[in-house]
C-alpha cells in the first residue's frame, strides 16, 4: 500500500470561528500540539524505505499561528515533496509570501465573497484575507489558490470570485458547504431557480478545468443534500492525516479510527492498521459533503 499524499495538522488552534467549520461542528476535541519539525524529519526518513510519498500539505487550525512553520516547510523541501499550505490568509505577511515563493509552496487561501458582507458573516476578517491575497500576488507566488465554500448565501459571488481569481493570477476551487438541513444556507434549501443559477455560474469553471464529474457531484448535493454513492475513494487509498499530537487517521472524516502515532510507530505499523481499516470500511461507502473538499 502507498501513502502518496500526507496532510499534517500542525496546530488545531485557529484565530477564526467559521460557522461551517466541519472540524468544530463534528464536536472533535482539540489535540495537544506536540509535533515539531524534527518529528516530521524522523517520520519522513522512516517512510523512505516503506512507502511512496509525493506531497505534504500543512493545515490546521490555522498553520500560520506556528512560529516555526518554516521548519516544516524546509523539511518538506528537503525530501523533495510537493508542498501545500491551507490557510485562512489573515496572518499573511510580505515576508511569509516571499518564503512561500522561494520554497515553491502551493498556498490555498479561503475566500467566500468578494464583497465583505457574506465572508464576514461566516468567517470574519475579510479585509485581512484580501490583504493576504494581495501579498501573494505582489510576491509573485506562482502556485496561489483561492478556495471558496459555496452555500445558498453566496451563489451570487461565484462569478465575481472566478473573475477576480483569473484577473489576479489565482486558481480557484469551489466546494459545497456542509451544513445542517435546517440551516437556510444549506444548498438543499435552494429553489429550483437558485440551483440553475448555481450550476450556470459553476459551469465555466468546471469546463476550464475538465471537472464535469465534480460539477455533477455538486449538483447532486444541491438537489439531495448529500453526495451520491461512489464506488471508490482515491483519498482513502492514497492519503494519510497526521494530527498535531502525532496521531494518524485514514481521512478527515474518521478521526475516531486512529491508525497509530508517528511519534511512536513505524510506517509499516501504520500501513498495516490502514489496510485493516480499508478492509472494514469500503472506501467511499461513508462519503459526506465534507469529503468533496479534497476531491
C-alpha positions in Angstrom: 0.0 0.0 0.0 1.2 3.5 -0.8 0.7 6.8 1.0 1.3 9.3 -1.7 -0.3 12.3 0.0 0.1 13.2 3.6 -1.7 16.0 5.4 -0.1 17.4 8.6 -2.3 19.3 11.0 0.4 21.5 12.5 -2.0 23.0 15.1 -5.6 22.8 15.9 -5.7 26.4 17.2 -7.3 29.0 15.0 -7.8 32.7 15.0 -11.3 32.5 13.4 -14.5 30.7 14.2 -16.0 29.8 10.8 -19.7 28.9 11.1 -19.4 25.8 9.0 -16.0 24.5 10.1 -16.5 20.7 9.9 -13.7 20.3 12.4 -15.6 22.0 15.1 -19.2 21.2 14.1 -18.4 17.5 14.4 -17.6 18.0 18.0 -14.0 16.9 17.6 -11.8 17.8 20.5 -8.6 19.8 20.0 -5.4 17.7 20.2 -2.4 18.8 22.1 0.2 20.3 19.7 3.2 18.1 20.2 4.5 17.6 16.7 7.7 19.5 16.0 9.8 19.9 12.8 12.3 17.3 13.9 9.5 14.8 14.4 8.5 15.3 10.8 12.1 14.7 9.6 12.3 11.5 11.6 8.9 10.3 10.2 9.7 11.1 6.6 13.2 9.4 6.9 11.4 6.2 8.1 8.9 6.5 5.3 11.6 6.5 2.6 12.1 2.7 2.9 8.4 1.8 3.4 6.1 4.0 1.3 6.0 6.3 -1.6 5.3 10.0 -0.8 4.6 12.7 -3.4 3.1 15.5 -1.4 2.8 17.0 2.1 0.1 19.5 2.9 0.2 21.6 6.1 -3.1 22.6 7.5 -4.9 23.3 10.8 -6.5 25.0 12.6 -4.5 27.9 11.2 -1.0 26.9 10.4 0.3 30.5 10.2 0.0 30.5 14.0 3.0 28.3 14.2 6.1 30.5 14.5 8.3 27.5 13.5 6.2 26.9 10.3 9.2 27.4 8.1 10.9 24.5 9.7 8.2 22.1 8.5 8.4 23.7 5.0 12.2 23.3 4.9 11.9 19.6 5.8 9.3 19.0 3.1 11.5 20.6 0.5 14.5 18.6 1.9 12.6 15.4 1.0 11.6 16.9 -2.5 7.9 16.8 -1.7 5.2 18.8 -3.4 4.3 21.1 -0.5 0.9 22.7 0.1 -0.4 25.1 2.7 -4.1 25.6 3.7 -4.6 28.9 5.4 -7.4 31.5 6.1 -4.8 34.1 4.9 -5.5 36.6 7.7 -1.9 36.4 9.1 -0.1 36.5 5.8 2.8 39.0 5.5 5.1 40.0 2.7 7.9 38.1 4.3 5.8 34.9 4.5 4.6 35.3 1.0 8.3 35.6 -0.2 9.2 32.5 1.7 6.4 30.5 0.1 7.6 31.7 -3.3 11.2 30.8 -2.6 10.2 27.3 -1.2 7.7 26.7 -4.0 4.8 26.2 -1.6 1.4 25.9 -3.1 -0.8 28.2 -1.0 -4.6 27.9 -0.6 -6.5 30.8 1.0 -10.2 30.6 1.7 -12.4 33.5 0.4 -16.1 33.2 0.3 -17.1 36.5 -1.2 -15.6 39.5 -3.0 -17.7 41.9 -1.0 -17.2 41.7 2.7 -20.7 41.1 4.0 -21.1 37.4 3.4 -17.5 36.4 4.2 -17.5 38.4 7.4 -20.8 36.8 8.4 -19.5 33.2 8.1 -15.8 33.7 8.7 -14.7 37.2 9.5 -11.6 39.3 8.7 -12.5 39.8 5.0 -10.1 42.8 4.8 -7.2 40.8 6.2 -7.9 38.0 3.8 -7.9 40.3 0.8 -4.6 41.8 2.0 -3.2 38.3 2.3 -4.1 37.6 -1.3 -2.5 40.8 -2.3 0.7 39.8 -0.6 0.8 36.6 -2.5 0.3 38.4 -5.8 2.9 41.0 -5.0 5.4 38.3 -4.1 4.6 36.5 -7.4 3.9 33.2 -5.6 3.5 31.0 -8.7 1.1 28.5 -7.1 -1.5 30.6 -5.4 -5.1 29.4 -5.0 -8.4 30.6 -3.7 -10.8 28.1 -2.0 -14.5 29.1 -1.8 -17.1 27.2 0.2 -20.4 27.6 -1.5 -23.7 27.8 0.2 -27.1 29.2 -0.7 -25.9 32.6 0.7 -23.1 33.2 -1.7 -24.3 31.8 -5.1 -24.2 35.3 -6.4 -20.5 35.5 -5.6 -19.3 32.6 -7.7 -18.8 34.5 -10.9 -17.2 37.6 -9.3 -14.8 35.3 -7.4 -14.0 33.4 -10.6 -13.2 36.7 -12.5 -11.2 38.1 -9.6 -9.1 34.9 -9.4 -8.5 35.0 -13.2 -7.5 38.7 -13.1 -5.1 38.3 -10.2 -3.5 35.0 -11.3 -5.1 32.7 -8.8 -6.5 29.3 -9.4 -9.8 28.8 -7.7 -11.8 25.8 -6.3 -15.4 25.7 -5.2 -16.7 23.3 -2.5 -20.2 22.8 -1.3 -20.7 23.8 2.4 -21.6 21.1 4.8 -24.5 22.4 6.9 -27.5 21.1 8.8 -30.5 20.6 6.6 -32.3 23.0 8.9 -29.8 25.8 8.0 -31.3 28.1 5.4 -27.9 28.4 3.7 -27.7 24.6 3.0 -27.7 24.2 -0.7 -30.5 21.6 -0.4 -32.8 24.6 0.6 -32.2 26.3 -2.8 -35.1 26.9 -5.0 -35.0 25.3 -8.5 -34.1 28.7 -9.9 -31.2 29.1 -7.4 -29.9 25.6 -8.4 -30.0 26.6 -12.0 -28.1 29.8 -11.2 -25.6 27.9 -9.2 -24.8 25.4 -12.0 -24.8 28.1 -14.6 -22.1 30.0 -12.7 -20.1 26.9 -11.9 -20.2 25.5 -15.5 -17.5 27.8 -17.0 -15.1 27.0 -14.1 -15.7 23.2 -14.4 -15.3 23.4 -18.2 -12.0 25.2 -18.0 -10.6 22.5 -15.6 -12.3 19.5 -17.2 -14.2 18.8 -14.0 -17.6 17.9 -15.3 -17.8 14.9 -12.9 -17.1 17.1 -9.9 -19.8 19.5 -11.1 -22.2 16.6 -11.2 -21.4 15.8 -7.6 -22.0 19.5 -6.7 -25.4 19.3 -8.4 -26.3 16.2 -6.5 -25.5 17.8 -3.2 -27.7 20.8 -4.1 -30.6 18.6 -5.1 -30.4 15.9 -2.4 -28.3 17.4 0.4 -25.6 14.8 0.1 -23.2 13.3 -2.5 -24.2 10.2 -4.5 -22.8 6.8 -3.5 -19.4 6.3 -5.2 -17.6 3.1 -6.0 -14.2 4.2 -4.6 -12.4 6.9 -2.7 -8.9 7.6 -4.0 -8.2 9.8 -1.0 -8.8 6.9 1.4 -6.4 4.7 -0.6 -3.6 7.1 -1.1 -3.6 9.6 1.7 -2.9 9.9 5.4 -3.8 12.5 8.0 -1.4 13.3 10.8 -2.8 15.2 13.7 -0.9 17.8 15.8 -0.3 15.2 18.5 1.1 12.7 16.0 -1.9 10.5 15.8 -2.7 9.2 12.2 -6.1 8.8 10.6 -7.2 7.4 7.2 -9.1 10.6 6.3 -10.6 13.8 7.9 -13.9 12.0 8.5 -12.5 9.1 10.5 -10.7 10.7 13.5 -12.3 8.1 15.7 -10.3 5.5 13.9 -6.6 6.2 14.8 -4.0 4.1 12.9 -1.1 4.8 15.2 1.2 7.7 16.1 4.1 9.0 14.0 6.0 9.8 17.2 5.9 6.2 18.4 5.0 3.8 15.5 6.8 2.9 12.3 5.3 3.5 8.8 4.9 -0.3 8.4 2.8 -0.5 11.6 0.6 2.4 10.4 0.3 0.9 6.9 -0.9 -2.4 8.5 -3.5 -0.5 10.5 -4.6 1.4 7.5 -5.1 -1.7 5.4 -7.2 -3.2 8.2 -9.3 0.0 8.2 -9.8 -0.2 4.4 -10.8 -3.9 4.7 -13.6 -2.9 7.1 -14.7 0.4 5.7 -15.1 0.1 2.0 -13.7 3.4 0.6 -16.4 5.8 -0.5 -19.1 3.9 1.4 -19.1 6.7 4.0 -18.8 9.7 1.7 -20.2 13.0 3.0 -20.4 16.5 1.6 -17.3 17.4 3.6 -15.3 14.9 1.6 -15.7 16.9 -1.6 -13.2 19.4 -0.2 -10.4 17.0 -1.0 -11.6 15.7 -4.4 
